Amino acid sequence: MSEANCGISVHEVTQVRVSDSEGNAMNQGDTIVLRIDTEDILCVFKGIESGYFITETCEDGIRNRYRVKSIKKSKVVKNASVDAADEEE
């Protein structure tokens, strides 16, 4: 029986919200600082994939993935949506 002929349609929707250590929303494209062990890393947040926190380094664009539990602290430094609004003006 095809879905079009069924009396019910089911769609699963998953929403992931990410925030930094201070509770600020973190969105794709935001420039952030991560504390991993004793090292601070300046990078761009790319998203969550298969349970990993994905970033790209600012300096050389290298893609990295971290286990969420390995991140000791995080902070949004520059909001991507603010940069996009500045470019439109």
C-alpha positions in Angstrom: 0.0 0.0 0.0 1.5 3.4 -1.0 1.7 6.3 1.5 -0.8 8.3 -0.6 -3.5 5.8 0.0 -2.8 5.5 3.8 -5.0 7.1 6.4 -2.0 8.4 8.3 1.3 10.1 7.4 4.2 10.2 9.9 7.1 12.5 9.7 9.9 12.6 12.2 11.4 16.0 12.9 14.6 16.4 14.9 15.8 19.8 16.1 19.2 20.4 17.6 20.0 23.5 19.5 23.6 24.3 20.4 24.7 26.9 23.0 28.0 28.0 24.4 29.1 27.8 28.0 27.3 31.1 28.7 24.0 29.9 27.2 24.4 31.9 24.0 22.9 30.3 20.9 25.6 28.8 18.6 24.7 28.7 14.9 26.5 27.3 11.8 29.1 29.8 10.6 29.6 31.4 14.0 33.3 32.0 15.0 33.9 30.4 18.3 36.6 29.5 20.8 36.8 26.0 22.2 38.7 24.8 25.2 40.0 21.3 24.6 42.2 20.1 27.5 44.4 23.2 28.1 44.3 24.5 24.5 42.1 27.2 23.2 41.1 26.8 19.5 39.6 29.6 17.4 37.3 28.0 14.7 34.1 28.2 12.9 31.1 26.1 14.0 29.9 23.9 11.1 27.3 21.7 12.9 26.7 18.4 14.6 27.1 15.2 12.5 26.7 11.7 13.9 27.1 12.9 17.4 30.3 14.9 16.7 30.8 18.6 17.1 32.2 19.8 13.7 34.4 22.8 13.2 36.7 24.4 10.7 39.9 26.2 11.8 40.0 29.9 10.9 43.6 30.0 9.8 43.8 27.1 7.4 40.2 25.8 7.0 41.0 22.3 8.3 37.8 20.4 9.3 37.8 18.9 12.8 35.4 16.9 14.8 35.2 16.6 18.6 33.3 14.4 21.0 30.9 16.8 22.8 32.2 15.6 26.2 35.8 16.5 25.3 34.9 20.2 25.0 35.6 21.8 28.4 34.3 25.3 27.5 33.0 27.2 24.5 32.2 30.8 23.6 30.7 32.5 20.6 33.1 35.2 19.5 31.4 36.5 16.3 27.9 35.7 15.2 27.6 34.7 11.6 24.1 36.3 11.1 25.5 39.7 12.3 28.3 39.5 9.7 25.7 38.7 7.0 23.6 41.7 8.0 26.7 44.0 7.9 27.5 42.8 4.4 24.0 43.6 3.1 24.3 47.3 4.2 
